Amino acid sequence: MVTLSNFQIITPPHRLSQEESKRWILKRHLASARVSGGEDEESLARYEKIFDRYAVKPSLIASRYFECPDIIGDTVSEGAVYGITEGSPRGASIGQRTKFFSERANGVLERFYNEGTPELSHLVHVTCTGYRSPSAAQLLVAKRGWGEAVGVTHAYHMGCYAAMPAIRVAEGVVSARVLRDTTPNLPNRVDVVHTEMCGIHMNPAARTPEQIVVQSLFADGHIKYSVSPEGGEGLRVLAIKEAVLPDSDQDMSWAPEDWGLQMNLSREVPDKIRGIIGKFFSEMAAQVGLDAAELRRNAIFAIHPGGPKIIQAVQEAMEITEAQTEFSRAVLRERGNMSSATLPHVWASILATKPAKGSHVVSFAFGPGLTVFGAIFEVN
């Protein structure tokens, strides 16, 4: 078994309230509609009403953080990503957005790791919002001169549930090193680092209700944590389980387009999660000899806040209380949905309250597939 510890967060530089971000996005929507042509003032006013109806309410998400400085700019025709002109009604190309991601991810990794002797033996880099090879993780170990000692593994394009398979990969690396230690001068510690920038993938020309929900839900977030052999303070991993649901491939997707990455999210997702989560949880508890009924009564539940309806669906299906899911709701309120970085933020906030040793944390996440991931932790 391994333990998760040493959580560290780097908050993106630009914070907007939900009302501010809604106004900013709507302004880009309207600018895109105007430069594309074929719109009159009546249709533009209709877009504004649709946006107000479907955007996630400030009572559920109070604020979100972003890397892109465009989010605080007023000039719609200029910006690193969201300059809206007649030739570019959707903003920058996927190449330009990838370049922006790479530059910012490089900076985040450098802030997480100082010069000097590495205090880890392996680095797992997790993201679904930008790719460049060599990656920010590879550039870091090369720049620091760690390339012959510190390994790098990439856990990319899995979406919101990616923290759990990343932990599974890290657990395998830790276990292998126990059997075959090739770098005895370094600690047996694997760091998992998430750099998510969902905010650079808005399409200002997409004004459907589904896309308005997506664009008012996602945000940016960066976090790292350590996976090491059992012992020390943190969350000890007892179980990790996954399931890919049949006939669900159209319910959630994350695909590259010429302008950026396109998220599709079906309204059926909460109901499909509701239909499987109880059985999934009971089987996961049984695998490690824990009483499912007792966990339902007493555990803290860290649910990936894919949206308010996701948390509610799990809470109702599991028959657990709102107090048991409050950490997930709080992260959603304070930061929005940061894709794979969100659950680690929830775990960090749980540990910050110093829960009693021996208490359990049950965690769920969901993503394309439709994939359901679960984990059970014990507080050390």
Secondary structure as GFF3:
##gff-version 3
##sequence-region A 1 380
A	DSSP	beta_strand	2	10	.	.	.	ID=ss1
A	DSSP	beta_strand	14	17	.	.	.	ID=ss2
A	DSSP	alpha_helix	18	36	.	.	.	ID=ss3
A	DSSP	alpha_helix	41	54	.	.	.	ID=ss4
A	DSSP	beta_strand	63	66	.	.	.	ID=ss5
A	DSSP	three_ten_helix	69	72	.	.	.	ID=ss6
A	DSSP	alpha_helix	94	112	.	.	.	ID=ss7
A	DSSP	beta_strand	122	127	.	.	.	ID=ss8
A	DSSP	alpha_helix	136	144	.	.	.	ID=ss9
A	DSSP	beta_strand	151	156	.	.	.	ID=ss10
A	DSSP	three_ten_helix	159	161	.	.	.	ID=ss11
A	DSSP	alpha_helix	163	179	.	.	.	ID=ss12
A	DSSP	beta_strand	190	197	.	.	.	ID=ss13
A	DSSP	three_ten_helix	198	201	.	.	.	ID=ss14
A	DSSP	alpha_helix	209	215	.	.	.	ID=ss15
A	DSSP	beta_strand	220	229	.	.	.	ID=ss16
A	DSSP	beta_strand	235	244	.	.	.	ID=ss17
A	DSSP	beta_strand	252	256	.	.	.	ID=ss18
A	DSSP	beta_strand	261	265	.	.	.	ID=ss19
A	DSSP	alpha_helix	269	287	.	.	.	ID=ss20
A	DSSP	alpha_helix	292	298	.	.	.	ID=ss21
A	DSSP	beta_strand	300	303	.	.	.	ID=ss22
A	DSSP	alpha_helix	308	318	.	.	.	ID=ss23
A	DSSP	three_ten_helix	323	325	.	.	.	ID=ss24
A	DSSP	alpha_helix	326	335	.	.	.	ID=ss25
A	DSSP	three_ten_helix	339	341	.	.	.	ID=ss26
A	DSSP	alpha_helix	342	352	.	.	.	ID=ss27
A	DSSP	beta_strand	360	367	.	.	.	ID=ss28
A	DSSP	beta_strand	371	379	.	.	.	ID=ss29
###
